[in-house]
Every structure is written in structure tokens, then in C-alpha cells.
Amino acid sequence: MTAAAQAENPSASLERDEAQEREPTARQGAPGAQPPAEGPHEPTGETPTDETDVAAHEDSRHHRLKAENEALYQRLLRLQAEFDNFRKRTEREKQDFFDYALTDFVRKLLPVLDAFERGLEVAEGETVADYKTGFQLVLKQFTEVLAQAGLEPIETSGRIFDPNRHQALMREETEAFADNQIMGELQPGYTLKGRLLRPALVKVAAAPDKTTTETQSN
């Protein structure tokens, strides 16, 4: 458009200028428009910061676990050594207890031993009755020492046979005693602090068989 035309129609000239200014903007915002491509990144040769932190964390964790493992191992060795010492000390104390458990009991038996030795020294003019009396005194002393240790004789006279405390060596049919009653003691039995040490050997009565008795009578 010429200058004369622009002068005659200034509004048309203004509209044309605005259209020219909008055209580049429209081209930039058109569908399918792509931003200018960036050039390829050049490798820098450095590890990214996050990977470096992970590696450092793993290394620190490894050293920590190794130190904890070493501490636990040393503690285990100490506990094992302490337990071994405790076991040896316990075995030694147990052996000492077994070796000297009877010390007090044997000490109480020494006077009985002395009495036996004196009893063997028969004085001139001593009779059998005197010797028997001395022997009975020694036996009484010995029995008292055993009783203090918890030894008790098992009663048998007039008792009913008890298989937990008596052992029957003989059975005799008789009407003089009740059935299963002890007739006599063949060897004394003993308990030690309530526990059976040796059963008493006894002779036990048995009720006569009436069938056999009637047959013999006939």
C-alpha cells in the first residue's frame, strides 16, 4: 500500500501491522511445534551425588556390623571361659563334699573304736559275764551313733508282714498267729532317714488250709 493510501485509510494500515505482529506468535503456538532440540550431554566422568551417598552409607554400615560382630565374639569367648571355670570349680567342690561328707560321722565312731580296742584287753580275773557286759556297752554306744545319723531298725515283733519293709524267707502254717503275721526275725532291717536301707528277713505265719486239715482228720 502506498503512502497516499495509508494516509487516506490509516485504520487499515494499523490492522495490517497488528496482523503481522500476531503471525509469528501463532506459528510458535501451532500444534505439533517442537522446541529446539538440545545438544547431547557430554559425560563429566563424575558419579552422581546420590550414588556416592549410598556407597558411603553401605561402607559405614559394613564397618559398624563388623565391629559389633567382633564385640559379640569377644563376649562369647569370655562367657565360655567363665563357664569352664565355673564347671571345674563345681566339680572340685562336689568331689571335696564326697571326700569329706562322712568326716563328722567317722569322728563320732572313733570312741566306739576305742571301746572295742579296750575290750580286747582282757584283764586278769575278768569273767565271761564281765566281758559280755562290756561288749553290750560298746554295742549300745555304737547304736546311738548310728541313730544320730538317721539309722532306725525296722520293727518286726507282732507286726503284719509288709513287703515294702520285710522279706519273707519262711512261711509256716499255724493257728498260733494270725495269717500273714510275723513269727520271728531272722535278720534285722534298717531305714536311713526314712528310706529303706535293708529289709528285715522274717518268718511269716500262714493260716492252715482247712481242706487239707479235714482230709487228714478223716
GITAHU-V610760 format. One record per backbone hydrogen bond with DSSP energy under -0.5 kcal/mol. CO is the residue of the C=O (numbers start at 1). NH is the residue of the N-H. If there is no record, write none. Layout:
# GITAHU-V610760
co->{CO,CO}
nh->{NH,NH}
This chain:
# GITAHU-V610760
co->{2,3,4,5,9,10,11,12,13,14,15,16,17,18,19,20,21,22,23,24,25,27,30,48,49,50,51,52,53,54,55,56,57,58,59,60,61,62,63,64,65,66,67,68,69,70,71,72,73,74,75,76,77,78,79,80,81,82,83,84,85,86,87,88,89,90,91,92,93,94,95,96,97,100,102,103,104,105,106,107,109,110,111,112,113,114,115,116,117,118,120,123,127,128,129,130,131,132,133,134,135,136,137,138,139,140,141,142,143,144,145,146,147,150,152,156,159,162,162,165,167,167,170,172,178,180,181,182,184,184,187,189,190,190,191,191,192,195,198,200,200,201,201,202,202,203,203,204,205,206,208,209,210,211,212,213,214}
nh->{6,7,8,9,13,14,15,16,17,18,19,20,21,22,23,24,25,26,27,28,29,30,33,52,53,54,55,56,57,58,59,60,61,62,63,64,65,66,67,68,69,70,71,72,73,74,75,76,77,78,79,80,81,82,83,84,85,86,87,88,89,90,91,92,93,94,95,96,97,98,99,100,101,103,106,107,108,109,110,110,113,114,115,116,117,118,119,120,121,121,122,126,131,132,133,134,135,136,137,138,139,140,141,142,143,144,145,146,147,148,149,151,150,193,191,159,182,165,166,200,169,202,204,206,181,161,205,158,186,203,201,154,197,198,152,193,195,192,190,167,202,186,187,169,170,183,184,172,180,174,210,213,214,215,216,217,218}
